[in-house]
Amino acid sequence: MTDNELLLAISKILDPVREDILELRNDVQGLKGDMQELKDDVQELKGDVQKLKGDVQKLKGDVQELKDDVQELKGDVQGLKGDVQELKDDVQELKVRVKKIELTQENLILPRLNTIESCYTSTFSRYRDSVETYEAMKQDLSVIKNVVAEHSDKLQKIS
């Protein structure tokens, strides 16, 4: 075989390898483009993750604030429960006192008021009758004064 033939045979053998290398180069170029796209996507995801971290941090703060508020409310509710219990005790005491007052009114005050009322009513009846008699007496007295005045005049004239 001659050199040319040998070169031609080597060339025939290397042609498919060249084509494969070209194809590999194109594939590598495509992979480089895909890799750059992935890098951009990863960079964008990093930004999104950073933003999410900030949001999560803010939410943690808000949750902590809510926990503090709930704790404060629990304390307030405990205080209110104590106040309500105190009010219940006071109401119970008031019920007992009102019952005593009702019994006192029923057993002592009302009978005495009834006695006072009956005395007042009888006294009123007597005075009403006396007022009517008083008016009649007043008229009679007025008539007597007039008669005495007339008689005095007559006696003056006679003497």
mmCIF file of the C-alpha atoms, coordinates in Angstrom:
data_MODEL
# 
_entry.id   MODEL 
# 
loop_
_atom_site.group_PDB 
_atom_site.id 
_atom_site.type_symbol 
_atom_site.label_atom_id 
_atom_site.label_alt_id 
_atom_site.label_comp_id 
_atom_site.label_asym_id 
_atom_site.label_entity_id 
_atom_site.label_seq_id 
_atom_site.pdbx_PDB_ins_code 
_atom_site.Cartn_x 
_atom_site.Cartn_y 
_atom_site.Cartn_z 
_atom_site.occupancy 
_atom_site.B_iso_or_equiv 
_atom_site.pdbx_formal_charge 
_atom_site.auth_seq_id 
_atom_site.auth_comp_id 
_atom_site.auth_asym_id 
_atom_site.auth_atom_id 
_atom_site.pdbx_PDB_model_num 
ATOM 1   C CA . MET A 1 1   ? 0.000    0.000   0.000   1.00 0.00 ? 1   MET A CA 1 
ATOM 2   C CA . THR A 1 2   ? 1.135    3.358   -0.848  1.00 0.00 ? 2   THR A CA 1 
ATOM 3   C CA . ASP A 1 3   ? 1.219    6.336   1.386   1.00 0.00 ? 3   ASP A CA 1 
ATOM 4   C CA . ASN A 1 4   ? -1.728   7.888   -0.334  1.00 0.00 ? 4   ASN A CA 1 
ATOM 5   C CA . GLU A 1 5   ? -3.728   4.754   -0.062  1.00 0.00 ? 5   GLU A CA 1 
ATOM 6   C CA . LEU A 1 6   ? -2.754   4.467   3.521   1.00 0.00 ? 6   LEU A CA 1 
ATOM 7   C CA . LEU A 1 7   ? -3.747   8.085   4.156   1.00 0.00 ? 7   LEU A CA 1 
ATOM 8   C CA . LEU A 1 8   ? -6.959   7.534   2.315   1.00 0.00 ? 8   LEU A CA 1 
ATOM 9   C CA . ALA A 1 9   ? -7.750   4.451   4.405   1.00 0.00 ? 9   ALA A CA 1 
ATOM 10  C CA . ILE A 1 10  ? -6.908   6.336   7.602   1.00 0.00 ? 10  ILE A CA 1 
ATOM 11  C CA . SER A 1 11  ? -9.042   9.224   6.365   1.00 0.00 ? 11  SER A CA 1 
ATOM 12  C CA . LYS A 1 12  ? -11.963  6.856   5.777   1.00 0.00 ? 12  LYS A CA 1 
ATOM 13  C CA . ILE A 1 13  ? -11.538  5.472   9.264   1.00 0.00 ? 13  ILE A CA 1 
ATOM 14  C CA . LEU A 1 14  ? -11.258  8.955   10.815  1.00 0.00 ? 14  LEU A CA 1 
ATOM 15  C CA . ASP A 1 15  ? -14.203  10.479  8.893   1.00 0.00 ? 15  ASP A CA 1 
ATOM 16  C CA . PRO A 1 16  ? -16.835  8.810   11.095  1.00 0.00 ? 16  PRO A CA 1 
ATOM 17  C CA . VAL A 1 17  ? -14.761  9.727   14.141  1.00 0.00 ? 17  VAL A CA 1 
ATOM 18  C CA . ARG A 1 18  ? -14.673  13.348  12.927  1.00 0.00 ? 18  ARG A CA 1 
ATOM 19  C CA . GLU A 1 19  ? -18.395  13.317  12.408  1.00 0.00 ? 19  GLU A CA 1 
ATOM 20  C CA . ASP A 1 20  ? -18.830  11.879  15.904  1.00 0.00 ? 20  ASP A CA 1 
ATOM 21  C CA . ILE A 1 21  ? -16.486  14.558  17.286  1.00 0.00 ? 21  ILE A CA 1 
ATOM 22  C CA . LEU A 1 22  ? -18.450  17.290  15.467  1.00 0.00 ? 22  LEU A CA 1 
ATOM 23  C CA . GLU A 1 23  ? -21.664  15.816  16.770  1.00 0.00 ? 23  GLU A CA 1 
ATOM 24  C CA . LEU A 1 24  ? -20.131  15.667  20.269  1.00 0.00 ? 24  LEU A CA 1 
ATOM 25  C CA . ARG A 1 25  ? -19.044  19.309  19.898  1.00 0.00 ? 25  ARG A CA 1 
ATOM 26  C CA . ASN A 1 26  ? -22.584  20.316  18.944  1.00 0.00 ? 26  ASN A CA 1 
ATOM 27  C CA . ASP A 1 27  ? -23.955  18.285  21.842  1.00 0.00 ? 27  ASP A CA 1 
ATOM 28  C CA . VAL A 1 28  ? -21.410  19.907  24.211  1.00 0.00 ? 28  VAL A CA 1 
ATOM 29  C CA . GLN A 1 29  ? -22.438  23.355  22.879  1.00 0.00 ? 29  GLN A CA 1 
ATOM 30  C CA . GLY A 1 30  ? -26.090  22.435  23.535  1.00 0.00 ? 30  GLY A CA 1 
ATOM 31  C CA . LEU A 1 31  ? -25.149  21.194  26.993  1.00 0.00 ? 31  LEU A CA 1 
ATOM 32  C CA . LYS A 1 32  ? -23.270  24.435  27.646  1.00 0.00 ? 32  LYS A CA 1 
ATOM 33  C CA . GLY A 1 33  ? -26.414  26.378  26.681  1.00 0.00 ? 33  GLY A CA 1 
ATOM 34  C CA . ASP A 1 34  ? -28.556  24.111  28.857  1.00 0.00 ? 34  ASP A CA 1 
ATOM 35  C CA . MET A 1 35  ? -26.030  24.454  31.656  1.00 0.00 ? 35  MET A CA 1 
ATOM 36  C CA . GLN A 1 36  ? -26.182  28.259  31.396  1.00 0.00 ? 36  GLN A CA 1 
ATOM 37  C CA . GLU A 1 37  ? -29.994  28.068  31.489  1.00 0.00 ? 37  GLU A CA 1 
ATOM 38  C CA . LEU A 1 38  ? -29.783  25.874  34.585  1.00 0.00 ? 38  LEU A CA 1 
ATOM 39  C CA . LYS A 1 39  ? -27.358  28.324  36.193  1.00 0.00 ? 39  LYS A CA 1 
ATOM 40  C CA . ASP A 1 40  ? -29.779  31.192  35.481  1.00 0.00 ? 40  ASP A CA 1 
ATOM 41  C CA . ASP A 1 41  ? -32.672  29.142  36.877  1.00 0.00 ? 41  ASP A CA 1 
ATOM 42  C CA . VAL A 1 42  ? -30.627  28.241  39.950  1.00 0.00 ? 42  VAL A CA 1 
ATOM 43  C CA . GLN A 1 43  ? -29.718  31.906  40.421  1.00 0.00 ? 43  GLN A CA 1 
ATOM 44  C CA . GLU A 1 44  ? -33.405  32.869  40.153  1.00 0.00 ? 44  GLU A CA 1 
ATOM 45  C CA . LEU A 1 45  ? -34.302  30.100  42.596  1.00 0.00 ? 45  LEU A CA 1 
ATOM 46  C CA . LYS A 1 46  ? -31.654  31.386  44.987  1.00 0.00 ? 46  LYS A CA 1 
ATOM 47  C CA . GLY A 1 47  ? -33.288  34.808  44.862  1.00 0.00 ? 47  GLY A CA 1 
ATOM 48  C CA . ASP A 1 48  ? -36.704  33.271  45.436  1.00 0.00 ? 48  ASP A CA 1 
ATOM 49  C CA . VAL A 1 49  ? -35.375  31.167  48.312  1.00 0.00 ? 49  VAL A CA 1 
ATOM 50  C CA . GLN A 1 50  ? -33.764  34.253  49.844  1.00 0.00 ? 50  GLN A CA 1 
ATOM 51  C CA . LYS A 1 51  ? -37.085  36.092  49.575  1.00 0.00 ? 51  LYS A CA 1 
ATOM 52  C CA . LEU A 1 52  ? -38.881  33.112  51.099  1.00 0.00 ? 52  LEU A CA 1 
ATOM 53  C CA . LYS A 1 53  ? -36.351  33.052  53.933  1.00 0.00 ? 53  LYS A CA 1 
ATOM 54  C CA . GLY A 1 54  ? -37.145  36.705  54.631  1.00 0.00 ? 54  GLY A CA 1 
ATOM 55  C CA . ASP A 1 55  ? -40.864  35.976  54.522  1.00 0.00 ? 55  ASP A CA 1 
ATOM 56  C CA . VAL A 1 56  ? -40.433  32.985  56.835  1.00 0.00 ? 56  VAL A CA 1 
ATOM 57  C CA . GLN A 1 57  ? -38.398  35.113  59.220  1.00 0.00 ? 57  GLN A CA 1 
ATOM 58  C CA . LYS A 1 58  ? -41.141  37.738  59.222  1.00 0.00 ? 58  LYS A CA 1 
ATOM 59  C CA . LEU A 1 59  ? -43.752  35.038  59.797  1.00 0.00 ? 59  LEU A CA 1 
ATOM 60  C CA . LYS A 1 60  ? -41.717  33.697  62.695  1.00 0.00 ? 60  LYS A CA 1 
ATOM 61  C CA . GLY A 1 61  ? -41.727  37.157  64.225  1.00 0.00 ? 61  GLY A CA 1 
ATOM 62  C CA . ASP A 1 62  ? -45.470  37.468  63.668  1.00 0.00 ? 62  ASP A CA 1 
ATOM 63  C CA . VAL A 1 63  ? -46.062  34.027  65.175  1.00 0.00 ? 63  VAL A CA 1 
ATOM 64  C CA . GLN A 1 64  ? -43.955  34.948  68.192  1.00 0.00 ? 64  GLN A CA 1 
ATOM 65  C CA . GLU A 1 65  ? -45.924  38.162  68.583  1.00 0.00 ? 65  GLU A CA 1 
ATOM 66  C CA . LEU A 1 66  ? -49.167  36.191  68.364  1.00 0.00 ? 66  LEU A CA 1 
ATOM 67  C CA . LYS A 1 67  ? -47.880  33.740  70.951  1.00 0.00 ? 67  LYS A CA 1 
ATOM 68  C CA . ASP A 1 68  ? -47.065  36.637  73.260  1.00 0.00 ? 68  ASP A CA 1 
ATOM 69  C CA . ASP A 1 69  ? -50.521  38.128  72.685  1.00 0.00 ? 69  ASP A CA 1 
ATOM 70  C CA . VAL A 1 70  ? -52.172  34.772  73.365  1.00 0.00 ? 70  VAL A CA 1 
ATOM 71  C CA . GLN A 1 71  ? -50.152  34.413  76.540  1.00 0.00 ? 71  GLN A CA 1 
ATOM 72  C CA . GLU A 1 72  ? -51.244  37.891  77.623  1.00 0.00 ? 72  GLU A CA 1 
ATOM 73  C CA . LEU A 1 73  ? -54.859  37.031  76.796  1.00 0.00 ? 73  LEU A CA 1 
ATOM 74  C CA . LYS A 1 74  ? -54.574  33.861  78.842  1.00 0.00 ? 74  LYS A CA 1 
ATOM 75  C CA . GLY A 1 75  ? -53.425  35.952  81.791  1.00 0.00 ? 75  GLY A CA 1 
ATOM 76  C CA . ASP A 1 76  ? -56.301  38.377  81.258  1.00 0.00 ? 76  ASP A CA 1 
ATOM 77  C CA . VAL A 1 77  ? -58.779  35.503  81.048  1.00 0.00 ? 77  VAL A CA 1 
ATOM 78  C CA . GLN A 1 78  ? -57.403  34.070  84.288  1.00 0.00 ? 78  GLN A CA 1 
ATOM 79  C CA . GLY A 1 79  ? -57.902  37.469  85.910  1.00 0.00 ? 79  GLY A CA 1 
ATOM 80  C CA . LEU A 1 80  ? -61.433  37.660  84.546  1.00 0.00 ? 80  LEU A CA 1 
ATOM 81  C CA . LYS A 1 81  ? -62.181  34.172  85.849  1.00 0.00 ? 81  LYS A CA 1 
ATOM 82  C CA . GLY A 1 82  ? -61.092  35.315  89.295  1.00 0.00 ? 82  GLY A CA 1 
ATOM 83  C CA . ASP A 1 83  ? -63.247  38.432  88.997  1.00 0.00 ? 83  ASP A CA 1 
ATOM 84  C CA . VAL A 1 84  ? -66.233  36.372  87.849  1.00 0.00 ? 84  VAL A CA 1 
ATOM 85  C CA . GLN A 1 85  ? -65.799  34.015  90.791  1.00 0.00 ? 85  GLN A CA 1 
ATOM 86  C CA . GLU A 1 86  ? -65.634  37.001  93.123  1.00 0.00 ? 86  GLU A CA 1 
ATOM 87  C CA . LEU A 1 87  ? -68.810  38.402  91.542  1.00 0.00 ? 87  LEU A CA 1 
ATOM 88  C CA . LYS A 1 88  ? -70.534  35.034  91.930  1.00 0.00 ? 88  LYS A CA 1 
ATOM 89  C CA . ASP A 1 89  ? -69.603  35.002  95.603  1.00 0.00 ? 89  ASP A CA 1 
ATOM 90  C CA . ASP A 1 90  ? -70.877  38.579  95.998  1.00 0.00 ? 90  ASP A CA 1 
ATOM 91  C CA . VAL A 1 91  ? -74.124  37.714  94.226  1.00 0.00 ? 91  VAL A CA 1 
ATOM 92  C CA . GLN A 1 92  ? -74.583  34.715  96.507  1.00 0.00 ? 92  GLN A CA 1 
ATOM 93  C CA . GLU A 1 93  ? -74.022  36.945  99.527  1.00 0.00 ? 93  GLU A CA 1 
ATOM 94  C CA . LEU A 1 94  ? -76.489  39.498  98.124  1.00 0.00 ? 94  LEU A CA 1 
ATOM 95  C CA . LYS A 1 95  ? -79.070  36.759  97.610  1.00 0.00 ? 95  LYS A CA 1 
ATOM 96  C CA . VAL A 1 96  ? -78.754  35.797  101.262 1.00 0.00 ? 96  VAL A CA 1 
ATOM 97  C CA . ARG A 1 97  ? -79.030  39.434  102.356 1.00 0.00 ? 97  ARG A CA 1 
ATOM 98  C CA . VAL A 1 98  ? -82.043  40.081  100.094 1.00 0.00 ? 98  VAL A CA 1 
ATOM 99  C CA . LYS A 1 99  ? -83.737  36.987  101.523 1.00 0.00 ? 99  LYS A CA 1 
ATOM 100 C CA . LYS A 1 100 ? -83.147  38.331  105.043 1.00 0.00 ? 100 LYS A CA 1 
ATOM 101 C CA . ILE A 1 101 ? -84.519  41.732  104.003 1.00 0.00 ? 101 ILE A CA 1 
ATOM 102 C CA . GLU A 1 102 ? -87.609  40.105  102.493 1.00 0.00 ? 102 GLU A CA 1 
ATOM 103 C CA . LEU A 1 103 ? -88.190  38.125  105.670 1.00 0.00 ? 103 LEU A CA 1 
ATOM 104 C CA . THR A 1 104 ? -87.716  41.245  107.786 1.00 0.00 ? 104 THR A CA 1 
ATOM 105 C CA . GLN A 1 105 ? -90.208  43.135  105.633 1.00 0.00 ? 105 GLN A CA 1 
ATOM 106 C CA . GLU A 1 106 ? -92.700  40.314  105.756 1.00 0.00 ? 106 GLU A CA 1 
ATOM 107 C CA . ASN A 1 107 ? -92.428  39.606  109.482 1.00 0.00 ? 107 ASN A CA 1 
ATOM 108 C CA . LEU A 1 108 ? -91.700  43.042  110.998 1.00 0.00 ? 108 LEU A CA 1 
ATOM 109 C CA . ILE A 1 109 ? -92.187  45.982  108.670 1.00 0.00 ? 109 ILE A CA 1 
ATOM 110 C CA . LEU A 1 110 ? -95.393  45.014  106.865 1.00 0.00 ? 110 LEU A CA 1 
ATOM 111 C CA . PRO A 1 111 ? -97.358  44.218  110.041 1.00 0.00 ? 111 PRO A CA 1 
ATOM 112 C CA . ARG A 1 112 ? -96.215  47.512  111.556 1.00 0.00 ? 112 ARG A CA 1 
ATOM 113 C CA . LEU A 1 113 ? -97.118  49.393  108.376 1.00 0.00 ? 113 LEU A CA 1 
ATOM 114 C CA . ASN A 1 114 ? -100.547 47.767  108.452 1.00 0.00 ? 114 ASN A CA 1 
ATOM 115 C CA . THR A 1 115 ? -100.955 48.922  112.043 1.00 0.00 ? 115 THR A CA 1 
ATOM 116 C CA . ILE A 1 116 ? -99.840  52.447  111.153 1.00 0.00 ? 116 ILE A CA 1 
ATOM 117 C CA . GLU A 1 117 ? -102.189 52.453  108.176 1.00 0.00 ? 117 GLU A CA 1 
ATOM 118 C CA . SER A 1 118 ? -105.172 51.353  110.240 1.00 0.00 ? 118 SER A CA 1 
ATOM 119 C CA . CYS A 1 119 ? -104.375 54.021  112.870 1.00 0.00 ? 119 CYS A CA 1 
ATOM 120 C CA . TYR A 1 120 ? -104.012 56.666  110.190 1.00 0.00 ? 120 TYR A CA 1 
ATOM 121 C CA . THR A 1 121 ? -107.225 55.595  108.485 1.00 0.00 ? 121 THR A CA 1 
ATOM 122 C CA . SER A 1 122 ? -109.234 55.683  111.714 1.00 0.00 ? 122 SER A CA 1 
ATOM 123 C CA . THR A 1 123 ? -107.685 59.028  112.684 1.00 0.00 ? 123 THR A CA 1 
ATOM 124 C CA . PHE A 1 124 ? -108.465 60.394  109.239 1.00 0.00 ? 124 PHE A CA 1 
ATOM 125 C CA . SER A 1 125 ? -112.078 59.260  109.554 1.00 0.00 ? 125 SER A CA 1 
ATOM 126 C CA . ARG A 1 126 ? -112.399 60.961  112.948 1.00 0.00 ? 126 ARG A CA 1 
ATOM 127 C CA . TYR A 1 127 ? -110.838 64.194  111.701 1.00 0.00 ? 127 TYR A CA 1 
ATOM 128 C CA . ARG A 1 128 ? -112.950 64.163  108.563 1.00 0.00 ? 128 ARG A CA 1 
ATOM 129 C CA . ASP A 1 129 ? -116.047 63.914  110.694 1.00 0.00 ? 129 ASP A CA 1 
ATOM 130 C CA . SER A 1 130 ? -114.654 66.619  112.985 1.00 0.00 ? 130 SER A CA 1 
ATOM 131 C CA . VAL A 1 131 ? -113.898 68.879  110.016 1.00 0.00 ? 131 VAL A CA 1 
ATOM 132 C CA . GLU A 1 132 ? -117.488 68.651  108.891 1.00 0.00 ? 132 GLU A CA 1 
ATOM 133 C CA . THR A 1 133 ? -118.619 69.409  112.446 1.00 0.00 ? 133 THR A CA 1 
ATOM 134 C CA . TYR A 1 134 ? -116.009 72.192  112.670 1.00 0.00 ? 134 TYR A CA 1 
ATOM 135 C CA . GLU A 1 135 ? -117.384 73.866  109.563 1.00 0.00 ? 135 GLU A CA 1 
ATOM 136 C CA . ALA A 1 136 ? -120.893 73.707  111.001 1.00 0.00 ? 136 ALA A CA 1 
ATOM 137 C CA . MET A 1 137 ? -119.605 75.062  114.326 1.00 0.00 ? 137 MET A CA 1 
ATOM 138 C CA . LYS A 1 138 ? -117.808 77.866  112.520 1.00 0.00 ? 138 LYS A CA 1 
ATOM 139 C CA . GLN A 1 139 ? -121.016 78.914  110.815 1.00 0.00 ? 139 GLN A CA 1 
ATOM 140 C CA . ASP A 1 140 ? -122.909 78.658  114.077 1.00 0.00 ? 140 ASP A CA 1 
ATOM 141 C CA . LEU A 1 141 ? -120.246 80.761  115.817 1.00 0.00 ? 141 LEU A CA 1 
ATOM 142 C CA . SER A 1 142 ? -120.476 83.366  113.080 1.00 0.00 ? 142 SER A CA 1 
ATOM 143 C CA . VAL A 1 143 ? -124.234 83.524  113.564 1.00 0.00 ? 143 VAL A CA 1 
ATOM 144 C CA . ILE A 1 144 ? -123.780 83.763  117.349 1.00 0.00 ? 144 ILE A CA 1 
ATOM 145 C CA . LYS A 1 145 ? -121.281 86.640  116.910 1.00 0.00 ? 145 LYS A CA 1 
ATOM 146 C CA . ASN A 1 146 ? -123.743 88.498  114.743 1.00 0.00 ? 146 ASN A CA 1 
ATOM 147 C CA . VAL A 1 147 ? -126.539 87.916  117.257 1.00 0.00 ? 147 VAL A CA 1 
ATOM 148 C CA . VAL A 1 148 ? -124.317 88.996  120.189 1.00 0.00 ? 148 VAL A CA 1 
ATOM 149 C CA . ALA A 1 149 ? -123.272 92.096  118.246 1.00 0.00 ? 149 ALA A CA 1 
ATOM 150 C CA . GLU A 1 150 ? -126.906 92.960  117.564 1.00 0.00 ? 150 GLU A CA 1 
ATOM 151 C CA . HIS A 1 151 ? -127.874 92.382  121.176 1.00 0.00 ? 151 HIS A CA 1 
ATOM 152 C CA . SER A 1 152 ? -124.913 94.477  122.337 1.00 0.00 ? 152 SER A CA 1 
ATOM 153 C CA . ASP A 1 153 ? -126.109 97.320  120.123 1.00 0.00 ? 153 ASP A CA 1 
ATOM 154 C CA . LYS A 1 154 ? -129.618 96.990  121.448 1.00 0.00 ? 154 LYS A CA 1 
ATOM 155 C CA . LEU A 1 155 ? -128.374 96.900  125.044 1.00 0.00 ? 155 LEU A CA 1 
ATOM 156 C CA . GLN A 1 156 ? -126.249 99.961  124.381 1.00 0.00 ? 156 GLN A CA 1 
ATOM 157 C CA . LYS A 1 157 ? -129.221 101.808 123.086 1.00 0.00 ? 157 LYS A CA 1 
ATOM 158 C CA . ILE A 1 158 ? -131.320 100.811 126.055 1.00 0.00 ? 158 ILE A CA 1 
ATOM 159 C CA . SER A 1 159 ? -128.795 101.856 128.632 1.00 0.00 ? 159 SER A CA 1 
# 
